[in-house]
Amino acid sequence: MAWIYLLVAGILEVVWAYSMKLSNGFTNITASVVTVIAMIASVVLLSFAMRTLPLGTAYTIWTGIGAVGAFVVGVAFLGEHLSLARVTAAVLIVSGLVLMKLSTTN
């Protein structure tokens, strides 16, 4: 169950990052509310995952999902630049996440 909490927490991190961008510096109320709610929910689910997962594993995977997810959302929905270097960086992050998961006994 901890891994499910962690996955959803990571997805919510992407949601709040995207909605924060849409909030335009917290001037768009709807996007700002979504940002705050998604932030709180993400951290709460991360804390649930940390009940059984090691801190380093949980935090690394949470931030990795957020980083790669935000990169994908930025490229797909915000027209951000896609380059070989950025894709390589994302692949390296995902590789690190897989290695972190494989090295965890829980």
C-alpha positions, 0 to 999 in steps of 0.5 A: 500500500505504501507504494500506491500512496507514494505513486499518488503523492508523486502524481499530485506533485505534478498536479500542483506544479502544473496548477502553480504555473497556471496560477500566474503567481497565485493571481488565478484563484482557481489554480491557486486553490488546486495548487494548495490542495494538491500540495497538502494531499501530496505531502500527506500521502508521502507521510503515509508512505514513509510509515513503512518505506525508508526516508531516502527511498520515499523522498527520492521517488516522490521528487523524481516522479514530480520532476519527470512528470513536470518535465513531461507536462511542460513539454506536452501542455505548455510547449516547453523546449524538448532537447536531447539533453533534457530527455537524457536527464529525464531518462537518468532520473527514471533510471535512478528511481528504478534502481532506488526501488530495486534496492528497497526491501519493502 
